[in-house]
Amino acid sequence: MIAIGVVVRPAGLHDLEALHALALTAGLGMTNLPPCRERLSALLAASVAALAGERKAGSQILLVMEAAGEVVGTGCIFPSVGGDWPFYSYRIGRLRQTSQALGKVVENTLLTPVNDYDGSAEVGGLFVRPGLRGIAGGRLMARSRYLFMAQHRDWFGERVVSELRGYQDVDGRSPFWEAVGRKFYGLEFKEADRISVGAGKQVIADLGPKYPIYLNLLPTDAALAVGQCHPDGARAHALLSEEGFKFEGCIDIFDAGPTMVADIDSLRAVRDGRVSTVTDIGPCDGDPEVLISTGEAEAFRATRGFVHWAEDQLRISPELAQTLKLQIGDRVRHVEF
């Protein structure tokens, strides 16, 4: 069990320096956790505004995980993507052609630019300091986002997507970007990553390919990278799959990482979650561990701990009560961890 005091909460403007320090350890490709104070400051301001009700297409809500007063992880939620800046993907498709004269059938894989997920919610920016990954810090950070979505269900539409970082080699090189993106945009991958949010997406519309790309025309390493995760993304992929996300054949236009998709109401944390009133605080030995949250908007807090739940009775452990500052009579949302 994570120690008392580990909690997931919305980020505030005061978290700028802590987030910048965390971003410096995240590496290239973490679009929603840029190692730039100016960009992080803008993201924090936008997140605070979104929590206060100023939500529009592209708004981002940034959550952080705090342990012993230190920010050690992040995760973000976009209530709706697209709108002013379309949400671009490549859809993987097949083209089967037959020549009767040659008696030959040829099948090609195509990558077609699409905006299939405009209007969907998006989760991303998941990063937890490596030292906490072995004690389920990533799981806590990831799943807390879904309790937040359940707690604010009217902020979101029907579907949610998550773009996983695409494959990069040991030198941080993206084979897909080198074969495709560089030729259309004339940018280094690092610069493309920097402009891939907000108004920078207009560059995609202005300069990106308008027609399908034949996968067999790409270098072998670029073709093999299509739909593959970054080496550090295997755990994130597993968490998404466990929650109910699936790969439907769309990939990121820059690094070809897989886009995972789910119906929000089918997510485990949303579908199986319960809202209860705390009726007792006491020992919960032998009871199941849960993911539990309280509060709304900027007052949202989530953690993991032990509870005893039976019909309308909910007893929580003293440690859990201390972490979330809960009292008898408080309402909480909980789901098996």
N, C-alpha and C positions, 0 to 999 in steps of 0.2 A: 504494500500500500504506500502511496505517496505520502510524504510527511505532512503534518498539519501546516496549513498556511499556503498550500499550492492552490491557486484559484485562477480561473479564466474570467476575464472581464473586458469590457470595451476599452480601447486605448484612449488616452487623453493627450492634450497638447504637451503635458509635462513629461511624456514618455519619449520625446524626440531623441535625446542623447542615448538612452538605453536601446532604442530601436536601431539607431545608426550603428552602435557597437555590434549589435546582433547581425545586422545586414552585412557587415564587413566579413563575417564568418560564413555567410550563406553561399557565396559563389555566384558565378554568372548564370543567368537564366531565371532568377527569382524576380520576375517582373514586378510583383506586388510588394517586394521588400528591397527596394533599390538602395545601394550604399551611397546615397547622396542626401545630405541634410535638407537641401532645398526641396527635393521631390518628396522626401518623407514628411516634411513639414506640411506640404500641400495635401498629401494623403491624409494626414492626421486631421487637418482642418476640415477636409471634406467628410471624413468619417464622423467627426463631432457634429457637423451640420446635418448629416443624414440621420443620426440618432435623435436629433432635435426636431425632425420632421421634414427637413429639406431634402427629400429623396426624389431623384429623377433618374432617367436612363443613364447608366454608367456610374451612379453613386456607389461608393465603397464603404463598408463597415469593417473596421479593423479591430480584431480581438487580440489580446495578448495573454500569455500565461505568466503568472508571477509566482515566484518561489522565494520565501524569506525576504520579500521586498524587492527582489531582483527580477527583471523581465528576462525570461529564458525561452520564450516561444511566441509564435504569431500564427494567425490564421485570418483570412478575410472572407467576406461575403459581399457579393454584388446583388442587390435585390432584382435588378433587371439589366441585362446587357443589350447592346445594340443601340437603337434610337439614333441620336445625332451621329454617332460613329459606329457603323455596322460591325457586327461580330463575324469575322471571316474565318472560314475553315476550308480545308480540302476534303471533299467526300471521295472515298475510294470506291471505284466502280469497275465493272468488267465490260469489255466489248468483244463479242465473239463474231468473227467473220468467216465466211465459207466461200471458197473458190471451187465451183464445179469443174471448171476447165482443168485445174490442177489436182482436183480431188483432195484438197487440203483445207483444214480448219485451223485458224489462227485466233488465239485469245490474248488480248492485251489488258493490262491494268491501267486505268486512267485516274488522274487526280483532278477533280472538277471544283473550281471555286464556288462556295455556297454561303448563304446567310441563314442556314436552317435553324439556328438557335437564337436568333434575335428575339428579345422579350423574355428569355429564360433567366432564372437566377444563376449565379456562378459562385462556386467556392474555390478558393485558391490560396496562394501565399503561405502554405503550411510549412513551417520550419520550427524545429525544436532543437535547442543546443544539444550536440551529440551526447553529452554526459547524462542526459535525462531520457534518452530513447530506450534504454534498457529497462526502465521501470514504467513503461507505458505512457510517457509524457506525450508522445505523438498521438496516441489513441485518445487521450483526454482532450488535447487541443483540437483534433479533428472532429470528434463527435460533439463537442460543446457547440460547434457551429450549427449542428442540426437541432439541438435543443433550443438554441436562439431562434432558429427559423420556426420551430413549432410554437414557441412562445409569442412570436410576432407573425403568425401565419398570414394575416391579411396584407402584409408588406410584400408578399411574393406571389408569383403566378403558379403555374402547374408543374413546371419542370425545372431541374437544376443540372448544370454541367460543371465539369472540372477538367481543366487542361493540364495534363501532366507534362513535366519537362521532357523534351525529347532526348534521344541519344547524343552524347558527346564523347569523344575519345579522351584519353588520359591527359591530353594537352588542352582540353576544353574546346576542341574543334567540333563543329556540327557538320557532318558530311552532307546532310540535306541542304543546309544553308549554303554551303560552298557550291553545290551543284545547281541550285535553283535560285534562292533568294539573292545571293550576291549578283547574279546576272541581271536580275530585274531591277534591283534597288540600288546597286552600286555602293553598298555600305558594308562595313565590317559587322560581324554578328553582334558584337558588344553594342555598337551604335544602334542597330536595328532593335535590339532588346530594349534599349533606353526609350525609343520613340513608340514602342508598341502599345502604349496605353494612351487613353484620351485622344486629343486632337491629332496626335501623331499617326493615328490609324488612317487618316485621310491619305497619307502617303501610300498605304496599301491599295486604296481605291484608285489613286492616280497612276501608280507605276506597276502594280501587280499584273500577273497574267490574266487575260480575259477568257482564255480558252483552256480546255483540258490539257493536262500534261501526261504524255505517255511514259509510264514508269520504266519501260524497257529501254528508253533513250538515256536514262540517267546512269552515272557510274554505279558499279555494283555496291559500293559502300553506302551511297546515298539511297539506293533502292532498298537495301536491307534495313536502313534506319527508319523507314516509314512505319509508323505505329509503334515504335519501340520506346520504352522509357529510358530516362537518364539512369545510369547505374545506381544513383542514390535514391531513385524513385520507386523501387520495388515495394517497400513497406507502405508507401502512400497508395500505390495501386491496390495492394491487398486490403487496406482499410476501406477504400472506396468500394471494392467488390463486396466486401463483407456487409457494408451498409446498404447495398442494393443497386449500386451503379453498374452500368454495362457499357461496353464499347460498341457503338453503332456504326462504325466505319468512317468517322470524321477525325481529322488530324489537324494539328496546329500548322499554320501556314509558314512559320519561320523555321521550326526545328523538327516538324513532323511527329511530335509527341502525340499520344492518343488522347482524344476527348472522351471522357466518361460521362454518361448521362443517366438520370433517374427521374421518376415522378416523385415530387416532394412528399406526397402523402404516403408513398410506399417505402420511404426511408425507415430503417428500423427504429431510429430514435424518435421519429414522428409517429409512425404507426403503432409502436408498442409502448410509447410513453404514457404515463399517468399523471394526473394532477391531484395532489392530496394535501390535506391539512395536517400539520405536525400536531400529534396528540400527546406525545411523550418524548422525553429525552433520557436515554439510559443505555445500558450495555446492549450490544447487538451481536454477541458472540455466536458464530455459526450461521449468521444470516448472510444473504447475498450482498455483494458489493454492487453499488449502483452509480450511475452518472446522474447528478442531481443539480438543479438550477433554481434560482429565485430571482425576482425582480424583473423589470422591463427596461428597455432602452439603455441609457447610461448606467442604470442601477443593476443591470443584469450581472449575475455571478454564477459560476458553475465550478464544480469540483467532483471528486469521487469519494465514496465512503460507504459505510454500512448502515442499513436500515432494516427494520422489521415491518413488513406491510401485510395487513390482513383486512380485507374489505375496506372499511373507512378508517381504520386505525393505522397510523404511521408513527413508529418510534424511530428516532434517529440517534446515532451515537453522539456522545458528548464532543468527540473530536470533530465530527461533521458540523455540529451546532456551532462550535467555536470558529471553524473556518469560514462558514457562511453567515455567521452572526444571526443564527436562527433562534426563534423562541416558539413556545407552544402557541398554536393558533396561526402561525405563518403558513402560507400556501407555497408549495414547491412542485416542480415537475421532475419526474424521475423515470429512469429506464435502466434495465440491467446493463452493467458495464461490460 
